[in-house]
Amino acid sequence: MTGPASARNAAAPGASVALDRVCVVMMSAVGDAVHVLPVLHALARIRPQMRVTWVLQPGPATLVRGHPLVHDIVQFDRSAGLQGFLDVRRELAARPADLVINLQVYFKAGIITTFTQAPVKLGFDRARARDLNWLFTTHQIPPHPMQHVQDQYLEFSDWLGAPAGPVAWGLGPWNDAERDWQREFVAPFERPIAPIVVATSKAEKDWMPERWAEVCDALWSDFGLQPVLVGGRSPRELAAEQVILARAGHKPASALGSGLRKLVGILDAAALVLSPDTGPLHIAVALQRPVVSLIGYSNPKRVGPFRWCRDLMIDAYGEPGEDYPISMENRKGRMPRISVRDVLDRVQRWRESAPR
């Protein structure tokens, strides 16, 4: 949980801001939700009694519901149009706060921030806030050169005087039912499992399913691992599953559509995870599971695995020897550069470094 309170940094700009009731505005992707959790852990070190309300879309809400530091979730249904905003305004009217943390830099987040009732509404500086988002906040963190998304979010806890400490997520199975399900899931397998995230929210981030099929066979025959396909049941994920199952000599298990909380249990039980740039990659990092990451479309210095398994990352974003800067630039057409050999070389590196 939170443990004893830590001393607050009195020199921080927001050292006097009350933290009894905190509202978080971050509604988008699963990976972003994962990156918010260390901010909450940092704040809880200086105010263990803090109560958190989080405005979230339904998908990420499933991931963090039940987290010991998340006490209340206000769901934002983007598909409901104007009614979705009106519903959130009504819910937030009954939830006054001491502090609002707006970690999202788009216009919709600014609108949601205006619905919150708090004397301090903290957001990004003008240079990083898109859609004039800084107009919707009362305070902004100082300008800072672009860095990894996780470090960028931790700038908020720095501003509030939370002491530097070990980054924590607290994302594993939380209750007996989740732990029981996890044990039941892995029980039929005679080998350690290696979950493979078959697709992402953007086709440009995906790796080719026929290559995943080759990797599945090598995981089974050369590394003694049981490949397990994980993800949702979107048309692209189902299409990838079909290709992998048709081409793999040894059919992997498929757990597509298990849901986010069960996915956490699967990844937590993994010997090794293989994933392109998507939410489950960051879940694996939060769970401190070894992960081979395949990144080509997004800048890995900004969105790659955070301080963990960087040696297992495959960087197809940069040209050989390129010292590219951290940026939000995306590069299309890079994922086909990653070969099956590249992936298996990282798996071999993991095996050589794994504890015996």
N, C-alpha and C positions, 0 to 999 in steps of 0.2 A: 504494500500500500504506500503510505507516504512517509512514515517514520517521524522523528522529532523535527521541529522547525529549525531551519538554518538561519544564520545571520544574514540580514538583507544588506546589500551594498548601498550605503547611505549616499554615496556620490552619484548614483545612477539618476538620470533625469526623472524617472517615474517612481523613485523610491518611496514617495509619500502616498501613492495611489492605493486605495483600499482594494483588497483582493478577496473579500468575503463572498461576493457574487460576481462571477465572471461570465460574460456571454461571448462565445466564439462564432464568428461569421466565416465559414469556409464550407462551401456547399458542393464542391465539384468532385474530382476524381478520387478513387480509392487511395492512390499513391499520396495525394495531398493530405488526405485524412491521416494516413500513417505518419506523415511528417509533422502534423500538429501535436501528436501525443507527447513528444519530448518537451514541448513548450509547457504543457500542462504539468508534467512531472517536475520541471524546473520550478514552476510557480508554487506547486504543492510543497516543495521543500521549505519555502519561507512562510507559507500559509496552509498548513495541513487541513484546516477547517474549510478551505475554499470550496464553494459549490459552483459547478460549471453547467451552464446551459449552452447547447451547441445547435446552431442552425445548419441543417444538413439535408441533402437530397436522399431519397429512400435507399439507394444502393449503399453508399458509404455509411448510412445510419445503421444498416445491418451489421457492419463490421465493428462499430464501436459501442453499440448498445450493450450495456452490462459492464463496460469498463469501470473499474473502481473510481476513476477520476471524472467520469462523465455522469452527471446526476439527472440531466433532463435533456431531451432532444426535441427540437422543433423541426418538423419535416417541411422542406420546401419542395413542392411538386411543380417542377418547371413545365411539365406537360399541361398543367391546368391553366396556363396563361395568366391573365389578370387575376383570376380567382386564387391562384397559388400565392400571389403577393398579398392579397387581402387576407387570406387565411393566416399567413405568417404575421402580418401586422396585428391581427386580433390576438394571436397567441403571445406575442411579445409584449403587448400592452399589459398583460397580467404578470410579466416577469421583469420587474425593474432590476437593474444591475449597477454595480460600482464601476465596472470596466467592461468595455466592448473591445475585443481584438478582431479587427478586420484583416484577415490574412489573404483575402482574395482581391485581385486588382481590376475587376471588371465592373461594369455599370450596374449589373443586377445586384452585386454585393453592396454597392453604395446605396442603392435603394433600400435594401434590407437593413443596412446600418442606420438609416434615418428612422426606421421603425423602432429601434431599440431605445430604451430609457436609461441613460447612464451619463454621469458628468464627464467621463473620459472615454473617448472613442479613438482608439489607437490604430493607425494604419501605416502604410508605406509612405516614404518620402515622395515628393513630386516626380522625381526622375523615374521612379519605378512603378508608380501608380498609374494604371491605364484609365482611359475613359473619364479623366478628371476625378478619379476616385478619391483623391486627397481632399476634395471639397466636402465630402461626406463625413470626414473625421475631424475631431478636435485637436488631436496630437498626432505627430508623425515621427517614426524612427528616423535617425539621421541618415543622410545619403551614404552609400557604401558601394564599393565596386561589386559587380556581380560575383556570386559565389554559389556553391551547391545549395539547392533548395532547402535542405535541412538546416544548414548554417544560416541561411537567410531568415528562416522562421525563428531560429533561436535568437536573432537580433531583438525580437520582441521581449523575450524574457530578460535579456541583457538590459534593455531600456527600463524594465520594471525592477531591476536590482536583484534578480534571482542569481545566486552564486553559480559560477561554473562548476560543473560536476559531471559525473558519468551520464552519458545520454541513455535514457531509458524510454521504452515504449509500453511495456506491460500488455502485450498483445496476445499472449498464449491462451490455451484453454483455461477458462475461468471457473468452471464449476464441475461437479461430479458428472453431470450428464454429458458435457462436452468431452471430458476425459474418458468416460465409458465409451462414447462413440468412437473416439480416436483408437482405443484399444481394439474395439470390434472391427474397425476398418483395416488395421494392419495385420490382424490375427491370421487371415488366410494366406498371407504372403510368406514364403519360406526364405526370402531374401530381403535385404534392406531396400527401401523404396527410393526411387529417383523421380519425383514429379516433374513433368514437362509442361510448361505453359504454352499451349498450342497457338494462341493468337492474342491480339491486342485490340484496342479500340480503333486503331488506324492501320489500314492495310500496309502502309509504308513502313511500319515498325515490325511487321510479321516476317518470320523466316519461312522458307518453303517447306511444306509438309512432307514432300518426298525426301528431303534431307533429314527431317526429324525421324522418318521411318528408318533410315540408315543408322542414325544415332541410337534409336531404340534397340536395334539388333546388336550393336556394339556394346551397349550398356549391359545387355543380358549375357552375351557370349564372352566378352573380354573383361568385364569389370564386376560380374557377379551381382548386378543390381536389377531390381524389378522396376521397369519404367511404368509410370502411371500418368496418363493424360489428364490435365486439370484445366479448368477454366469455366466459362459459362456455356450457354447453348445458343449463341447467336448463329446466324447462317454461316458466317465465315469460320467460326470455331467448329461447327458441325461438319462443314466441308473439309476442313483440315483433318478432323478425326477420321473421316471416311477414307481419305487418301492414306493416312498413316496406317490404319488397320488393314487396308488392302495391300499395301506394299511391304509392311514389316514381315519378316520371316517368322519371328516370334512375336505374337500379338501382345501389345502392351495392355495393361488394364486401363479402363477409362472411368474417370470420376467427373466428367463434365456435368455441370449443373448441380453440383453438390451444395452450392451456396457459400457465401463468404465465410461464415463462422466455421463450417466444416472444412473449407479450404485451409483456414488457419490450422486446424487440427492435422490435416494431411501434411502441410508444409512443416509443421512443428515436429512431425514424426519422421521426416525425411533424412536420409543419409546425405543426399545431394539434391539440389534443385537446379533446373535449367530453365531459363526464362529470357525472353526479349524484354524491352523497356515497357513495363506495364505494372499495375498495382501489385500483383503477386510477387514481383521482384522485390519491392520495398517491404512487403510483409515478410518475406524470407530473411531480409536483412534485419528487420526488427526482431525476428525470432532467433537471430544469430545462427542461421543454418547456412552451410556452405552453398554458394550459388554461382553457377556459370551463367554470366549475363551476356546477351548478344545485343549490341547497341550500334546502330548505324544512322538512324534518322535523326535522333535527338543528340544534343551535346552531352557526352557522358561525364564531362567535368561538372555539369550542372545537375544531371538527373541519374547518374550512375549509382552503383551501390555505395552507400555512405560509410566510409572508414571501415569497410569490411569486404574481403574477397576481391579487392581491386586486381589482384594478381590473376584471378580467374575470369576477369572481364575480357571480352573480345571487342576491340574498338575498331569498327568499320567506318566510323564517322570521319576520322582524320586520314589524310594521306600518309603513306609511310614516312616517318620522321617529321611530320608536321607538328609544330608547337602552336596549335590553334588556341585562341583565347576562349574563356568561358562566355557563352552567349546564348541567346534564345533562337539563333538561326537553326533551321532544320535543313537537312540535306537528303534529298530524295534519291532513290535508286541505290542505296548503299548496302542494304541487307543481303542482296545476292553475292556480295563480295565475301561473305563468311562461308567458308567451306566446312564440310563434315570433318575434315582433318583438323581444322581450327578448333572445333568444339571438342573433339576427342583428345586433342593435346591438352586442353584445359582440364578435362576429366582425369587424364593421366597425372597432371600436376597436382590435382586435388588428392588423388590416391597416394602419391609419393609423400605428401605433406600431412596426411591424415594420421592421427594418433593410432598406434598399434594396440 
